[in-house]
Amino acid sequence: MAQEILRKEETLAMRKKLIGQSCRLFYSEDPVKIIRARGQYLFDENGKQYLDCISNVQHVGHCHPTITKAAAAQMDLLNTNSRFLHDNIVLYADRLAATLPKKLCVFYFVNSGSEANDLALRLARQYTRHEDVIVLDHAYHGHLMSLIDISPYKFRKLAGQKECVHVAPLPDTYRGIYREDHPNPGQAYADTVKDVIEDVHKKGRKISAFFAESLPSVGGQIILPQGYFSKVAEYVRSAGGVFVADEVQTGFGRVGHHFWAFQLQGDDFCPDIVTMGKPMGNGHPLACVATTAEIAGAFTANKVEYFNTFGGNPVSCAIGLAVLDVIEEEDLRGNAVRVGAHLKDLLTKLKTRHELIGDVRGVGLFVGLELVTDREKTPATEAHVVFFISTDGPWENVLKFKPPMCFSMENAELVVECIDRILSAVVLEVHLKMADRWNESIANDHRPHKTAYPNPTTMLEWI
């Protein structure tokens, strides 16, 4: 029996009544009600189609038939916890191992990126016997209390920074303390981490881990300078800590030429722990921690069993295997390279037409467009309200592109065309307001040198 679809107004009223108000909706003034999806498209209750530019969770596309078929087939056969011996968990771990450096050879399956990052903290602290963590400014690593504690994006709005958490500058070469014109920004930013470590030691404390997204997303779609991770890892390991790479948003080929974003830092760099989540289940709750035999051994040596009821169950692993199949069979990494480059090129050309665009950055299908009010890089903190894609960054002025990996050339062209029209409308609106104010002043000032403001509608010829 088909489930009745409520009217949008009824759904919204029930949500306001039954769901915690801290669980926010996109477009809160007039939320979009989505009832089905396919590929990179979403459809509302009236059949209107939306192009999805932000769902990095539905990594290979919404409702991909290969994924849904694999999930249904395994669910019809068996689903149980990982204490029973089953093929799927080991086959999936083996497939993941083939994408990672050899020393990352032990896997723990969980249900979400937050669970993965929480477990990574436990592993690091058990292995090092230290407690303190270094994180990047504006970082977000999950919603568990342990992760809010190491997420400046969250803890600065709540209880504040704990004594065991230390914040290093975000390696942002656009508006950070070391910029594009610095001769070696990777080394310079790594040295700020070295300074943090020295300060920690002066306080009589010790580092357990440096914890960072391989490409900071909430921080503003930041592309890290070359050499940064290698030098940070050197400093952190010398201090007795481990390096944790958070790939929850950026893994599984999103950057195109590499399967993992940390690989952008060079073939000689390898984290001690890698966390993954969001894209690996294509919308199904599936996440993982990969680490070394030495770190896993220390975790086992504490004599406390690690058990996760749903982590690594046969259905989740069947879905994970299907996602890997689709990435390979549909050449989605290649698509990320081609479409991502096209999108960046179109946005860069758009930058020459709109002074509101301060920076275009990204790799593969991880792209950011930073809005400014002037060439002094003042963040355009109000302009984001007109866009249909999400924003992030310290000032919420960076448009984020993290679409399903099936995003096409035509999709990229449509997005840029829409942004062009929206920015033109923003400029025209500003001039209309200026004209109103200027002409209003003329009505009260009859001095001959004051002339009417140019007709704003003629500006469409050059916008």
Protein Blocks (a to p, Z undefined) as FASTA:
>chain_A
ZZddddfklmmmmmmmmpcfklccehkllccddfbdehjbccdfkopacddfklmmlmno
ghifklmmmmmmmmmmoccdfkbccfklmmmmmmmmmmpcfklmcccddfbfklmmmmmm
mmmmmmnopabdcddehiafbjbfklmmmmmklmmmmnopafkbccdddddfklmmbdfk
lmblmlmmmmmmmmmmmmmmmnopacfbdcddfbdfknoopacdehklmmmmmmmmmnop
acdddfklmgghlnomambfklmnojkbccfbdcddfkmnoopacddddddfklmmmmmm
nopacddfkgopaklmmmmmmmmmmmmmnommmmmmmmmmmmmmmmmmmmmmpmklmbdc
dehjbdcddddfbfnopacfklmmmpcbdcedjkopaccddddfkbcfklmmmmmmmmmm
mmmmmmmmmmmmmmmmmmmmmmmoccfklccdddfklmmmmZZ
